């Protein structure tokens, strides 16, 4: 993001990435792909609302907090589902037992 001798504004950096639909370039690489894509996109949408040019178009902090809590909850649900699927794949007999219940 840094360019020598120039300042790069995050908005100018992120807009082409958003337009390209490349959420993995936005999310912290330390997550190593372990995140809900839907949750990440929603967090980006909230962030973009926060930088609207006029204050009247920006959400208040209670709305931002509520949206981010929803993103976190969505991510937790996605991780739980992924964990269950992974466990079932590792233990086919468990999957069969769960499917026949």
Biopython code that builds the backbone (N, CA, C, O; Angstrom):
import numpy as np
from Bio.PDB.StructureBuilder import StructureBuilder

atoms = [
    (1, "UNK", "N", (0.816, -1.189, 0.000)),
    (1, "UNK", "CA", (0.000, 0.000, 0.000)),
    (1, "UNK", "C", (0.861, 1.254, 0.000)),
    (1, "UNK", "O", (0.444, 2.272, -0.553)),
    (2, "UNK", "N", (2.032, 1.219, 0.593)),
    (2, "UNK", "CA", (2.902, 2.391, 0.622)),
    (2, "UNK", "C", (3.663, 2.517, -0.687)),
    (2, "UNK", "O", (4.150, 1.534, -1.245)),
    (3, "UNK", "N", (3.750, 3.740, -1.157)),
    (3, "UNK", "CA", (4.544, 4.011, -2.342)),
    (3, "UNK", "C", (5.563, 5.067, -1.961)),
    (3, "UNK", "O", (5.239, 6.014, -1.244)),
    (4, "UNK", "N", (6.787, 4.914, -2.432)),
    (4, "UNK", "CA", (7.829, 5.862, -2.055)),
    (4, "UNK", "C", (7.502, 7.250, -2.588)),
    (4, "UNK", "O", (7.150, 7.421, -3.755)),
    (5, "UNK", "N", (7.627, 8.236, -1.706)),
    (5, "UNK", "CA", (7.434, 9.623, -2.088)),
    (5, "UNK", "C", (5.986, 10.029, -2.286)),
    (5, "UNK", "O", (5.711, 11.195, -2.566)),
    (6, "UNK", "N", (5.069, 9.111, -2.149)),
    (6, "UNK", "CA", (3.654, 9.420, -2.332)),
    (6, "UNK", "C", (2.873, 8.950, -1.118)),
    (6, "UNK", "O", (3.258, 8.008, -0.425)),
    (7, "UNK", "N", (1.765, 9.636, -0.885)),
    (7, "UNK", "CA", (0.840, 9.164, 0.140)),
    (7, "UNK", "C", (-0.259, 8.383, -0.563)),
    (7, "UNK", "O", (-0.752, 8.794, -1.613)),
    (8, "UNK", "N", (-0.631, 7.274, 0.014)),
    (8, "UNK", "CA", (-1.732, 6.491, -0.523)),
    (8, "UNK", "C", (-2.841, 6.491, 0.510)),
    (8, "UNK", "O", (-2.639, 6.103, 1.660)),
    (9, "UNK", "N", (-4.009, 6.930, 0.087)),
    (9, "UNK", "CA", (-5.155, 6.928, 0.977)),
    (9, "UNK", "C", (-5.837, 5.573, 0.881)),
    (9, "UNK", "O", (-5.975, 5.005, -0.203)),
    (10, "UNK", "N", (-6.257, 5.072, 2.019)),
    (10, "UNK", "CA", (-6.840, 3.733, 2.054)),
    (10, "UNK", "C", (-8.039, 3.618, 1.114)),
    (10, "UNK", "O", (-8.251, 2.571, 0.504)),
    (11, "UNK", "N", (-8.812, 4.679, 0.998)),
    (11, "UNK", "CA", (-9.984, 4.642, 0.117)),
    (11, "UNK", "C", (-9.557, 4.415, -1.328)),
    (11, "UNK", "O", (-10.183, 3.636, -2.047)),
    (12, "UNK", "N", (-8.501, 5.089, -1.753)),
    (12, "UNK", "CA", (-8.015, 4.922, -3.127)),
    (12, "UNK", "C", (-7.423, 3.535, -3.330)),
    (12, "UNK", "O", (-7.509, 2.976, -4.423)),
    (13, "UNK", "N", (-6.835, 2.991, -2.305)),
    (13, "UNK", "CA", (-6.247, 1.657, -2.379)),
    (13, "UNK", "C", (-7.326, 0.578, -2.417)),
    (13, "UNK", "O", (-7.213, -0.400, -3.157)),
    (14, "UNK", "N", (-8.372, 0.766, -1.613)),
    (14, "UNK", "CA", (-9.351, -0.308, -1.437)),
    (14, "UNK", "C", (-10.431, -0.357, -2.511)),
    (14, "UNK", "O", (-10.936, -1.437, -2.820)),
    (15, "UNK", "N", (-10.794, 0.781, -3.084)),
    (15, "UNK", "CA", (-11.879, 0.777, -4.074)),
    (15, "UNK", "C", (-11.657, -0.198, -5.226)),
    (15, "UNK", "O", (-12.575, -0.953, -5.545)),
    (16, "UNK", "N", (-10.488, -0.223, -5.867)),
    (16, "UNK", "CA", (-10.303, -1.200, -6.954)),
    (16, "UNK", "C", (-10.365, -2.652, -6.468)),
    (16, "UNK", "O", (-10.800, -3.539, -7.202)),
    (17, "UNK", "N", (-9.934, -2.883, -5.246)),
    (17, "UNK", "CA", (-9.975, -4.241, -4.688)),
    (17, "UNK", "C", (-11.424, -4.668, -4.466)),
    (17, "UNK", "O", (-11.798, -5.806, -4.751)),
    (18, "UNK", "N", (-12.233, -3.740, -3.954)),
    (18, "UNK", "CA", (-13.659, -4.026, -3.750)),
    (18, "UNK", "C", (-14.327, -4.288, -5.094)),
    (18, "UNK", "O", (-15.079, -5.251, -5.241)),
    (19, "UNK", "N", (-14.051, -3.432, -6.070)),
    (19, "UNK", "CA", (-14.651, -3.597, -7.395)),
    (19, "UNK", "C", (-14.252, -4.928, -8.030)),
    (19, "UNK", "O", (-15.039, -5.525, -8.765)),
    (20, "UNK", "N", (-13.044, -5.391, -7.754)),
    (20, "UNK", "CA", (-12.576, -6.674, -8.292)),
    (20, "UNK", "C", (-13.140, -7.862, -7.509)),
    (20, "UNK", "O", (-13.035, -9.008, -7.948)),
    (21, "UNK", "N", (-13.741, -7.579, -6.341)),
    (21, "UNK", "CA", (-14.308, -8.651, -5.524)),
    (21, "UNK", "C", (-13.269, -9.500, -4.817)),
    (21, "UNK", "O", (-13.509, -10.672, -4.526)),
    (22, "UNK", "N", (-12.111, -8.907, -4.541)),
    (22, "UNK", "CA", (-10.990, -9.653, -3.962)),
    (22, "UNK", "C", (-10.921, -9.461, -2.450)),
    (22, "UNK", "O", (-10.053, -8.745, -1.952)),
    (23, "UNK", "N", (-11.826, -10.094, -1.729)),
    (23, "UNK", "CA", (-11.900, -9.922, -0.276)),
    (23, "UNK", "C", (-10.643, -10.422, 0.426)),
    (23, "UNK", "O", (-10.281, -9.897, 1.478)),
    (24, "UNK", "N", (-9.978, -11.412, -0.125)),
    (24, "UNK", "CA", (-8.773, -11.960, 0.514)),
    (24, "UNK", "C", (-7.624, -10.951, 0.558)),
    (24, "UNK", "O", (-6.739, -11.063, 1.405)),
    (25, "UNK", "N", (-7.629, -9.976, -0.339)),
    (25, "UNK", "CA", (-6.596, -8.934, -0.310)),
    (25, "UNK", "C", (-6.878, -7.884, 0.755)),
    (25, "UNK", "O", (-6.005, -7.084, 1.091)),
    (26, "UNK", "N", (-8.091, -7.887, 1.281)),
    (26, "UNK", "CA", (-8.485, -6.901, 2.285)),
    (26, "UNK", "C", (-8.319, -7.466, 3.695)),
    (26, "UNK", "O", (-7.865, -6.771, 4.604)),
    (27, "UNK", "N", (-8.687, -8.718, 3.862)),
    (27, "UNK", "CA", (-8.679, -9.362, 5.180)),
    (27, "UNK", "C", (-7.243, -9.626, 5.638)),
    (27, "UNK", "O", (-6.359, -9.905, 4.828)),
    (28, "UNK", "N", (-7.036, -9.534, 6.925)),
    (28, "UNK", "CA", (-5.723, -9.778, 7.531)),
    (28, "UNK", "C", (-5.200, -11.154, 7.115)),
    (28, "UNK", "O", (-5.855, -12.163, 7.376)),
    (29, "UNK", "N", (-4.035, -11.211, 6.475)),
    (29, "UNK", "CA", (-3.502, -12.500, 6.013)),
    (29, "UNK", "C", (-3.213, -13.481, 7.151)),
    (29, "UNK", "O", (-3.114, -14.686, 6.921)),
    (30, "UNK", "N", (-3.080, -12.971, 8.367)),
    (30, "UNK", "CA", (-2.835, -13.873, 9.501)),
    (30, "UNK", "C", (-4.021, -14.793, 9.774)),
    (30, "UNK", "O", (-3.884, -15.791, 10.481)),
    (31, "UNK", "N", (-5.188, -14.459, 9.214)),
    (31, "UNK", "CA", (-6.349, -15.340, 9.364)),
    (31, "UNK", "C", (-6.227, -16.584, 8.489)),
    (31, "UNK", "O", (-6.954, -17.558, 8.687)),
    (32, "UNK", "N", (-5.328, -16.555, 7.540)),
    (32, "UNK", "CA", (-5.032, -17.697, 6.666)),
    (32, "UNK", "C", (-6.289, -18.299, 6.041)),
    (32, "UNK", "O", (-6.436, -19.518, 5.949)),
    (33, "UNK", "N", (-7.190, -17.417, 5.615)),
    (33, "UNK", "CA", (-8.405, -17.876, 4.939)),
    (33, "UNK", "C", (-9.488, -18.401, 5.851)),
    (33, "UNK", "O", (-10.536, -18.836, 5.374)),
    (34, "UNK", "N", (-9.262, -18.370, 7.158)),
    (34, "UNK", "CA", (-10.232, -18.886, 8.127)),
    (34, "UNK", "C", (-11.187, -17.775, 8.551)),
    (34, "UNK", "O", (-11.089, -17.254, 9.662)),
    (35, "UNK", "N", (-12.112, -17.415, 7.660)),
    (35, "UNK", "CA", (-13.111, -16.393, 7.965)),
    (35, "UNK", "C", (-14.299, -16.590, 7.044)),
    (35, "UNK", "O", (-14.195, -17.221, 5.992)),
    (36, "UNK", "N", (-15.427, -16.041, 7.458)),
    (36, "UNK", "CA", (-16.633, -16.076, 6.638)),
    (36, "UNK", "C", (-16.541, -14.959, 5.603)),
    (36, "UNK", "O", (-16.413, -13.786, 5.953)),
    (37, "UNK", "N", (-16.605, -15.327, 4.347)),
    (37, "UNK", "CA", (-16.542, -14.331, 3.276)),
    (37, "UNK", "C", (-17.696, -13.344, 3.391)),
    (37, "UNK", "O", (-17.507, -12.141, 3.205)),
    (38, "UNK", "N", (-18.889, -13.844, 3.695)),
    (38, "UNK", "CA", (-20.048, -12.954, 3.837)),
    (38, "UNK", "C", (-19.846, -11.962, 4.972)),
    (38, "UNK", "O", (-20.170, -10.781, 4.839)),
    (39, "UNK", "N", (-19.317, -12.439, 6.075)),
    (39, "UNK", "CA", (-19.059, -11.579, 7.222)),
    (39, "UNK", "C", (-18.016, -10.518, 6.882)),
    (39, "UNK", "O", (-18.166, -9.354, 7.252)),
    (40, "UNK", "N", (-16.972, -10.919, 6.186)),
    (40, "UNK", "CA", (-15.918, -9.973, 5.800)),
    (40, "UNK", "C", (-16.464, -8.902, 4.866)),
    (40, "UNK", "O", (-16.156, -7.721, 5.029)),
    (41, "UNK", "N", (-17.272, -9.304, 3.889)),
    (41, "UNK", "CA", (-17.853, -8.313, 2.976)),
    (41, "UNK", "C", (-18.749, -7.340, 3.727)),
    (41, "UNK", "O", (-18.746, -6.142, 3.444)),
    (42, "UNK", "N", (-19.516, -7.852, 4.686)),
    (42, "UNK", "CA", (-20.398, -6.966, 5.454)),
    (42, "UNK", "C", (-19.566, -5.972, 6.265)),
    (42, "UNK", "O", (-19.928, -4.799, 6.352)),
    (43, "UNK", "N", (-18.479, -6.413, 6.849)),
    (43, "UNK", "CA", (-17.603, -5.511, 7.606)),
    (43, "UNK", "C", (-17.015, -4.438, 6.690)),
    (43, "UNK", "O", (-16.893, -3.281, 7.090)),
    (44, "UNK", "N", (-16.652, -4.818, 5.465)),
    (44, "UNK", "CA", (-16.134, -3.840, 4.499)),
    (44, "UNK", "C", (-17.225, -2.832, 4.148)),
    (44, "UNK", "O", (-16.957, -1.634, 4.062)),
    (45, "UNK", "N", (-18.451, -3.310, 3.944)),
    (45, "UNK", "CA", (-19.564, -2.400, 3.647)),
    (45, "UNK", "C", (-19.757, -1.390, 4.773)),
    (45, "UNK", "O", (-19.945, -0.199, 4.523)),
    (46, "UNK", "N", (-19.709, -1.867, 6.004)),
    (46, "UNK", "CA", (-19.859, -0.977, 7.164)),
    (46, "UNK", "C", (-18.729, 0.047, 7.182)),
    (46, "UNK", "O", (-18.966, 1.234, 7.408)),
    (47, "UNK", "N", (-17.510, -0.406, 6.947)),
    (47, "UNK", "CA", (-16.360, 0.510, 6.927)),
    (47, "UNK", "C", (-16.525, 1.577, 5.853)),
    (47, "UNK", "O", (-16.207, 2.745, 6.079)),
    (48, "UNK", "N", (-17.018, 1.181, 4.695)),
    (48, "UNK", "CA", (-17.208, 2.143, 3.611)),
    (48, "UNK", "C", (-18.297, 3.160, 3.956)),
    (48, "UNK", "O", (-18.205, 4.324, 3.566)),
    (49, "UNK", "N", (-19.325, 2.725, 4.683)),
    (49, "UNK", "CA", (-20.352, 3.667, 5.131)),
    (49, "UNK", "C", (-19.755, 4.702, 6.084)),
    (49, "UNK", "O", (-20.167, 5.862, 6.085)),
    (50, "UNK", "N", (-18.799, 4.283, 6.883)),
    (50, "UNK", "CA", (-18.176, 5.166, 7.878)),
    (50, "UNK", "C", (-17.342, 6.280, 7.254)),
    (50, "UNK", "O", (-17.043, 7.273, 7.917)),
    (51, "UNK", "N", (-16.969, 6.127, 5.999)),
    (51, "UNK", "CA", (-16.146, 7.160, 5.368)),
    (51, "UNK", "C", (-16.929, 7.983, 4.347)),
    (51, "UNK", "O", (-16.342, 8.654, 3.498)),
    (52, "UNK", "N", (-18.258, 7.928, 4.435)),
    (52, "UNK", "CA", (-19.092, 8.738, 3.543)),
    (52, "UNK", "C", (-18.684, 10.200, 3.662)),
    (52, "UNK", "O", (-18.270, 10.659, 4.727)),
    (53, "UNK", "N", (-18.806, 10.918, 2.560)),
    (53, "UNK", "CA", (-18.312, 12.303, 2.515)),
    (53, "UNK", "C", (-19.073, 13.254, 3.429)),
    (53, "UNK", "O", (-18.510, 14.249, 3.884)),
    (54, "UNK", "N", (-20.337, 12.968, 3.706)),
    (54, "UNK", "CA", (-21.091, 13.843, 4.602)),
    (54, "UNK", "C", (-21.493, 13.073, 5.859)),
    (54, "UNK", "O", (-21.787, 11.879, 5.807)),
    (55, "UNK", "N", (-21.500, 13.769, 6.967)),
    (55, "UNK", "CA", (-21.822, 13.144, 8.252)),
    (55, "UNK", "C", (-23.222, 12.538, 8.251)),
    (55, "UNK", "O", (-23.453, 11.507, 8.882)),
    (56, "UNK", "N", (-24.145, 13.167, 7.552)),
    (56, "UNK", "CA", (-25.522, 12.673, 7.515)),
    (56, "UNK", "C", (-25.619, 11.285, 6.879)),
    (56, "UNK", "O", (-26.554, 10.537, 7.162)),
    (57, "UNK", "N", (-24.670, 10.946, 6.032)),
    (57, "UNK", "CA", (-24.689, 9.646, 5.353)),
    (57, "UNK", "C", (-23.920, 8.572, 6.123)),
    (57, "UNK", "O", (-23.964, 7.398, 5.755)),
    (58, "UNK", "N", (-23.220, 8.963, 7.183)),
    (58, "UNK", "CA", (-22.448, 8.008, 7.979)),
    (58, "UNK", "C", (-23.310, 7.433, 9.096)),
    (58, "UNK", "O", (-24.125, 8.152, 9.674)),
    (59, "UNK", "N", (-23.145, 6.153, 9.409)),
    (59, "UNK", "CA", (-23.909, 5.562, 10.520)),
    (59, "UNK", "C", (-23.356, 6.044, 11.860)),
    (59, "UNK", "O", (-22.182, 6.396, 11.972)),
    (60, "UNK", "N", (-24.222, 6.055, 12.875)),
    (60, "UNK", "CA", (-23.698, 6.392, 14.200)),
    (60, "UNK", "C", (-23.013, 5.148, 14.773)),
    (60, "UNK", "O", (-23.194, 4.037, 14.274)),
    (61, "UNK", "N", (-22.237, 5.356, 15.813)),
    (61, "UNK", "CA", (-21.403, 4.274, 16.342)),
    (61, "UNK", "C", (-22.219, 3.105, 16.889)),
    (61, "UNK", "O", (-21.761, 1.964, 16.841)),
    (62, "UNK", "N", (-23.416, 3.367, 17.405)),
    (62, "UNK", "CA", (-24.227, 2.250, 17.900)),
    (62, "UNK", "C", (-24.648, 1.340, 16.742)),
    (62, "UNK", "O", (-24.711, 0.121, 16.904)),
    (63, "UNK", "N", (-24.937, 1.925, 15.578)),
    (63, "UNK", "CA", (-25.270, 1.110, 14.403)),
    (63, "UNK", "C", (-24.048, 0.347, 13.897)),
    (63, "UNK", "O", (-24.147, -0.817, 13.511)),
    (64, "UNK", "N", (-22.896, 1.015, 13.904)),
    (64, "UNK", "CA", (-21.655, 0.357, 13.479)),
    (64, "UNK", "C", (-21.376, -0.840, 14.387)),
    (64, "UNK", "O", (-21.072, -1.933, 13.910)),
    (65, "UNK", "N", (-21.481, -0.625, 15.685)),
    (65, "UNK", "CA", (-21.234, -1.700, 16.646)),
    (65, "UNK", "C", (-22.204, -2.861, 16.437)),
    (65, "UNK", "O", (-21.796, -4.022, 16.452)),
    (66, "UNK", "N", (-23.486, -2.551, 16.243)),
    (66, "UNK", "CA", (-24.483, -3.602, 16.021)),
    (66, "UNK", "C", (-24.163, -4.402, 14.759)),
    (66, "UNK", "O", (-24.260, -5.629, 14.758)),
    (67, "UNK", "N", (-23.784, -3.713, 13.696)),
    (67, "UNK", "CA", (-23.439, -4.393, 12.438)),
    (67, "UNK", "C", (-22.206, -5.280, 12.608)),
    (67, "UNK", "O", (-22.174, -6.408, 12.118)),
    (68, "UNK", "N", (-21.195, -4.764, 13.302)),
    (68, "UNK", "CA", (-19.973, -5.551, 13.493)),
    (68, "UNK", "C", (-20.210, -6.759, 14.398)),
    (68, "UNK", "O", (-19.605, -7.813, 14.200)),
    (69, "UNK", "N", (-21.090, -6.607, 15.389)),
    (69, "UNK", "CA", (-21.449, -7.758, 16.229)),
    (69, "UNK", "C", (-22.143, -8.820, 15.385)),
    (69, "UNK", "O", (-21.913, -10.016, 15.565)),
    (70, "UNK", "N", (-22.994, -8.374, 14.463)),
    (70, "UNK", "CA", (-23.674, -9.311, 13.568)),
    (70, "UNK", "C", (-22.660, -10.025, 12.668)),
    (70, "UNK", "O", (-22.782, -11.223, 12.412)),
    (71, "UNK", "N", (-21.665, -9.279, 12.195)),
    (71, "UNK", "CA", (-20.598, -9.885, 11.383)),
    (71, "UNK", "C", (-19.863, -10.957, 12.177)),
    (71, "UNK", "O", (-19.588, -12.041, 11.663)),
    (72, "UNK", "N", (-19.550, -10.653, 13.421)),
    (72, "UNK", "CA", (-18.833, -11.608, 14.272)),
    (72, "UNK", "C", (-19.682, -12.851, 14.512)),
    (72, "UNK", "O", (-19.171, -13.970, 14.486)),
    (73, "UNK", "N", (-20.973, -12.655, 14.746)),
    (73, "UNK", "CA", (-21.870, -13.791, 14.963)),
    (73, "UNK", "C", (-21.957, -14.648, 13.706)),
    (73, "UNK", "O", (-21.947, -15.876, 13.789)),
    (74, "UNK", "N", (-22.041, -14.015, 12.553)),
    (74, "UNK", "CA", (-22.090, -14.730, 11.277)),
    (74, "UNK", "C", (-20.821, -15.542, 11.083)),
    (74, "UNK", "O", (-20.869, -16.681, 10.620)),
    (75, "UNK", "N", (-19.688, -14.953, 11.438)),
    (75, "UNK", "CA", (-18.407, -15.636, 11.301)),
    (75, "UNK", "C", (-18.333, -16.842, 12.233)),
    (75, "UNK", "O", (-17.813, -17.892, 11.857)),
    (76, "UNK", "N", (-18.854, -16.688, 13.451)),
    (76, "UNK", "CA", (-18.838, -17.798, 14.406)),
    (76, "UNK", "C", (-19.699, -18.952, 13.906)),
    (76, "UNK", "O", (-19.312, -20.114, 14.033)),
    (77, "UNK", "N", (-20.863, -18.641, 13.340)),
    (77, "UNK", "CA", (-21.744, -19.679, 12.799)),
    (77, "UNK", "C", (-21.054, -20.388, 11.647)),
    (77, "UNK", "O", (-21.097, -21.615, 11.554)),
    (78, "UNK", "N", (-20.417, -19.621, 10.767)),
    (78, "UNK", "CA", (-19.715, -20.215, 9.621)),
    (78, "UNK", "C", (-18.580, -21.117, 10.096)),
    (78, "UNK", "O", (-18.383, -22.202, 9.548)),
    (79, "UNK", "N", (-17.835, -20.681, 11.103)),
    (79, "UNK", "CA", (-16.731, -21.498, 11.624)),
    (79, "UNK", "C", (-17.238, -22.773, 12.281)),
    (79, "UNK", "O", (-16.623, -23.829, 12.133)),
    (80, "UNK", "N", (-18.346, -22.692, 13.001)),
    (80, "UNK", "CA", (-18.923, -23.867, 13.643)),
    (80, "UNK", "C", (-19.361, -24.876, 12.591)),
    (80, "UNK", "O", (-19.097, -26.071, 12.723)),
    (81, "UNK", "N", (-20.029, -24.395, 11.548)),
    (81, "UNK", "CA", (-20.481, -25.276, 10.471)),
    (81, "UNK", "C", (-19.297, -25.919, 9.776)),
    (81, "UNK", "O", (-19.319, -27.118, 9.497)),
    (82, "UNK", "N", (-18.258, -25.138, 9.490)),
    (82, "UNK", "CA", (-17.061, -25.668, 8.841)),
    (82, "UNK", "C", (-16.400, -26.728, 9.711)),
    (82, "UNK", "O", (-15.965, -27.764, 9.210)),
    (83, "UNK", "N", (-16.325, -26.471, 11.011)),
    (83, "UNK", "CA", (-15.726, -27.432, 11.938)),
    (83, "UNK", "C", (-16.525, -28.728, 11.945)),
    (83, "UNK", "O", (-15.944, -29.814, 11.931)),
    (84, "UNK", "N", (-17.853, -28.626, 11.966)),
    (84, "UNK", "CA", (-18.689, -29.826, 11.964)),
    (84, "UNK", "C", (-18.494, -30.621, 10.682)),
    (84, "UNK", "O", (-18.398, -31.848, 10.725)),
    (85, "UNK", "N", (-18.435, -29.941, 9.546)),
    (85, "UNK", "CA", (-18.239, -30.618, 8.262)),
    (85, "UNK", "C", (-16.882, -31.305, 8.247)),
    (85, "UNK", "O", (-16.767, -32.453, 7.817)),
    (86, "UNK", "N", (-15.848, -30.599, 8.718)),
    (86, "UNK", "CA", (-14.502, -31.174, 8.750)),
    (86, "UNK", "C", (-14.470, -32.414, 9.634)),
    (86, "UNK", "O", (-13.876, -33.425, 9.259)),
    (87, "UNK", "N", (-15.099, -32.348, 10.796)),
    (87, "UNK", "CA", (-15.126, -33.496, 11.701)),
    (87, "UNK", "C", (-15.854, -34.671, 11.063)),
    (87, "UNK", "O", (-15.440, -35.820, 11.217)),
    (88, "UNK", "N", (-16.938, -34.386, 10.348)),
    (88, "UNK", "CA", (-17.683, -35.453, 9.694)),
    (88, "UNK", "C", (-16.859, -36.081, 8.580)),
    (88, "UNK", "O", (-16.924, -37.290, 8.361)),
    (89, "UNK", "N", (-16.086, -35.265, 7.876)),
    (89, "UNK", "CA", (-15.248, -35.792, 6.807)),
    (89, "UNK", "C", (-14.139, -36.671, 7.381)),
    (89, "UNK", "O", (-13.758, -37.671, 6.773)),
    (90, "UNK", "N", (-13.628, -36.300, 8.539)),
    (90, "UNK", "CA", (-12.560, -37.079, 9.157)),
    (90, "UNK", "C", (-13.090, -38.366, 9.767)),
    (90, "UNK", "O", (-12.356, -39.350, 9.868)),
    (91, "UNK", "N", (-14.329, -38.374, 10.166)),
    (91, "UNK", "CA", (-14.932, -39.530, 10.825)),
    (91, "UNK", "C", (-16.234, -39.887, 10.106)),
    (91, "UNK", "O", (-17.309, -39.494, 10.559)),
    (92, "UNK", "N", (-16.160, -40.619, 9.004)),
    (92, "UNK", "CA", (-17.356, -40.935, 8.221)),
    (92, "UNK", "C", (-18.438, -41.649, 9.026)),
    (92, "UNK", "O", (-19.625, -41.462, 8.762)),
    (93, "UNK", "N", (-18.048, -42.457, 9.996)),
    (93, "UNK", "CA", (-19.058, -43.154, 10.799)),
    (93, "UNK", "C", (-19.881, -42.158, 11.600)),
    (93, "UNK", "O", (-21.085, -42.348, 11.773)),
    (94, "UNK", "N", (-19.247, -41.098, 12.091)),
    (94, "UNK", "CA", (-19.986, -40.061, 12.816)),
    (94, "UNK", "C", (-20.982, -39.380, 11.893)),
    (94, "UNK", "O", (-22.106, -39.079, 12.297)),
    (95, "UNK", "N", (-20.573, -39.137, 10.660)),
    (95, "UNK", "CA", (-21.468, -38.499, 9.706)),
    (95, "UNK", "C", (-22.690, -39.386, 9.481)),
    (95, "UNK", "O", (-23.824, -38.906, 9.460)),
    (96, "UNK", "N", (-22.444, -40.691, 9.313)),
    (96, "UNK", "CA", (-23.547, -41.622, 9.081)),
    (96, "UNK", "C", (-24.501, -41.633, 10.268)),
    (96, "UNK", "O", (-25.719, -41.616, 10.091)),
    (97, "UNK", "N", (-23.945, -41.663, 11.483)),
    (97, "UNK", "CA", (-24.787, -41.646, 12.684)),
    (97, "UNK", "C", (-25.604, -40.372, 12.760)),
    (97, "UNK", "O", (-26.795, -40.414, 13.071)),
    (98, "UNK", "N", (-24.965, -39.221, 12.474)),
    (98, "UNK", "CA", (-25.678, -37.946, 12.525)),
    (98, "UNK", "C", (-26.740, -37.868, 11.437)),
    (98, "UNK", "O", (-27.830, -37.348, 11.677)),
    (99, "UNK", "N", (-26.443, -38.372, 10.254)),
    (99, "UNK", "CA", (-27.376, -38.307, 9.137)),
    (99, "UNK", "C", (-28.581, -39.214, 9.362)),
    (99, "UNK", "O", (-29.682, -38.900, 8.910)),
    (100, "UNK", "N", (-28.387, -40.327, 10.050)),
    (100, "UNK", "CA", (-29.487, -41.273, 10.251)),
    (100, "UNK", "C", (-30.324, -40.946, 11.480)),
    (100, "UNK", "O", (-31.345, -41.592, 11.716)),
    (101, "UNK", "N", (-29.915, -39.960, 12.264)),
    (101, "UNK", "CA", (-30.663, -39.595, 13.483)),
    (101, "UNK", "C", (-31.906, -38.817, 13.147)),
    (101, "UNK", "O", (-32.654, -38.429, 14.045)),
]
sb = StructureBuilder()
sb.init_structure("model")
sb.init_model(0)
sb.init_chain("A")
sb.init_seg("    ")
for serial, (resi, resn, name, xyz) in enumerate(atoms, 1):
    if name == "N":
        sb.init_residue(resn, " ", resi, " ")
    sb.init_atom(name, np.array(xyz, "f"), 0.0, 1.0, " ", f" {name:<3s}", serial, name[0])
structure = sb.get_structure()
